[in-house]
C-alpha cells in the first residue's frame, strides 16, 4: 500500500500551489479522494491521515466498502462519481452524500424518489459533456439550463453545481479550455438564479488547470492511491 499520508500531503500541496497561482484561497478547493478499485483498508488509512471525502464509481463495490467502514460513517463523506444506471439508483440514494454524475433527468427523479425519509437532501451535480465525446455521459452545454432547472425543482435533492470529465490533454492551456467552458456555463446558470456553489472538475493529471479555472472539488485517485489494476 502507498504511504497515503505522504501522497495525500503532496496532492494537497499541488492544490494549494494552484490556488495561490489563481489568487484563490486554497481552502476554497476540496479534495475528493477517488478510492474506486481500492480496498476498504486503503480508505481507512486515508481517513486516518485526515481525508474525509471519498469518491466511488461502481455501485456494488461501493456498497460493500461503505458497509465495511460503517464505524466511520459519522466522519466520512461518500460521493458517487461514476455512470449510474436507472436500475441501480436505490442503493446510491440510500447510502451516499453526493452524486456528481447525474447525466439525465430520469436519474435525478429516481434518486429523489428513493432518498429515504429523514435523510438530508442528496447533494447532486449535473454532469456536462463539455468535450462532446460520444463515449462520455452528460448533457450538452445547450441542454444544461433546462435540465438543471428541472433537477433543482425535485424534492429530496439539492442541486449543487456542475461536473465534467473532459478529454485528456497534455498542455496546461489545452487542459484549461474545457474547464473554462464549464465555469462559464456555471456562472451563466448562477446569473439566471440557480443557487449553485460547486464545480467538480479536475483529476490527477489536470488538477492545476481545473483549480486555475475555478474548481471547488477536484477528484484525485491515482496520485493518492497509485495506479489501478483493473484485472483483479
Residue pairs with C-beta under 8 A, 6 or more apart in sequence:
1 41
1 42
1 45
2 224
2 225
2 226
4 42
4 45
4 46
4 49
4 51
4 224
4 225
5 49
5 50
7 223
7 224
7 225
7 226
8 31
8 33
8 46
8 49
8 50
8 51
8 224
10 223
11 31
11 207
11 220
11 223
11 224
12 31
14 207
14 208
14 223
15 26
15 29
15 31
15 207
15 211
15 218
16 26
17 208
18 29
18 207
18 208
18 211
18 212
19 25
19 26
19 28
19 29
19 211
20 26
21 208
21 212
22 211
22 212
22 214
24 211
28 216
29 211
29 215
29 216
29 217
29 218
30 53
30 216
30 217
30 218
31 51
31 53
31 217
31 218
31 220
32 53
32 54
32 55
32 79
32 81
32 200
32 217
32 218
32 219
32 220
33 43
33 46
33 51
33 53
33 54
33 55
33 220
33 221
33 224
33 225
34 54
34 55
34 56
34 57
34 81
34 203
34 219
34 220
34 221
34 224
34 225
35 42
35 43
35 46
35 54
35 55
35 56
35 65
35 221
35 225
36 55
36 56
36 57
36 58
36 61
36 62
36 82
36 221
36 228
37 58
37 61
37 228
37 229
37 230
37 232
38 225
38 228
39 65
40 64
40 65
40 68
40 69
42 225
43 54
43 65
43 69
43 76
44 69
44 72
46 54
46 224
46 225
47 69
47 72
47 75
47 76
52 75
52 76
52 77
53 76
53 77
53 79
54 76
54 77
54 78
54 79
55 79
55 80
55 81
55 100
55 219
55 221
56 62
56 65
56 78
56 79
56 80
56 81
56 82
57 80
57 81
57 82
57 83
58 82
59 80
59 84
59 88
59 91
59 92
62 78
62 80
62 95
62 96
63 91
63 95
66 73
66 78
66 95
69 76
77 97
77 98
78 95
78 96
78 97
78 98
79 96
79 97
79 98
79 99
79 100
80 92
80 96
80 98
80 99
80 100
80 101
81 99
81 100
81 101
81 163
81 200
81 219
82 101
83 101
83 103
83 137
84 92
84 99
84 101
84 102
84 103
84 107
86 106
86 107
86 110
89 107
89 110
89 111
89 114
90 110
90 114
92 99
92 111
93 110
93 111
93 112
93 114
93 115
93 116
93 122
94 114
94 115
94 116
96 122
97 120
97 122
97 123
98 122
98 123
98 124
98 125
98 160
99 111
99 122
99 123
99 124
99 125
100 124
100 125
100 127
100 163
100 200
100 217
100 219
101 125
101 127
101 137
101 163
102 108
102 111
102 124
102 125
102 126
102 127
102 151
103 126
103 127
103 137
103 138
103 139
104 139
104 147
105 147
105 150
105 151
108 124
108 150
108 151
108 154
108 157
109 154
111 122
111 124
111 156
111 157
112 122
112 154
112 155
112 156
112 157
113 156
115 121
115 122
115 156
115 157
121 156
121 157
121 158
122 156
122 157
122 158
123 157
123 158
123 160
123 198
124 151
124 157
124 158
124 159
124 160
125 159
125 160
125 161
125 162
125 163
125 198
125 200
126 139
126 144
126 147
126 148
126 151
126 159
126 161
126 162
126 163
127 137
127 138
127 139
127 162
127 163
127 164
127 165
128 138
128 139
128 140
128 141
128 144
128 162
128 163
128 164
128 182
128 185
129 136
129 137
129 138
129 139
129 140
129 164
130 138
130 141
130 164
130 166
130 178
130 181
130 182
130 185
131 164
131 166
131 167
131 178
132 140
133 167
136 165
136 167
138 163
138 164
138 165
139 147
141 181
141 185
144 162
144 185
144 189
145 188
145 189
145 192
148 159
148 189
148 194
148 196
149 194
151 157
151 159
152 159
152 194
152 195
159 194
159 195
159 196
160 196
160 197
160 198
161 186
161 196
161 197
161 198
161 199
161 200
161 216
162 182
162 185
162 186
162 189
162 196
162 198
162 199
162 200
162 201
163 199
163 200
163 201
164 178
164 179
164 182
164 200
164 201
165 203
166 175
166 178
166 179
166 201
166 206
167 178
168 205
168 206
169 175
169 177
169 206
172 208
172 209
175 205
175 206
175 208
175 209
175 210
176 209
176 212
176 213
179 201
179 202
179 206
179 209
179 210
179 212
179 213
179 214
179 215
180 213
182 199
182 201
182 213
183 199
183 213
183 214
186 196
186 199
186 214
189 196
190 196
197 216
198 216
198 217
199 214
199 215
199 216
199 217
200 215
200 216
200 217
200 219
201 210
201 213
201 215
201 217
201 218
202 208
202 209
202 210
202 211
202 215
202 218
202 219
202 220
203 210
203 218
203 219
203 220
203 221
203 222
204 220
204 221
204 222
204 223
204 224
207 215
207 218
207 220
207 223
210 218
211 218
221 228
222 228
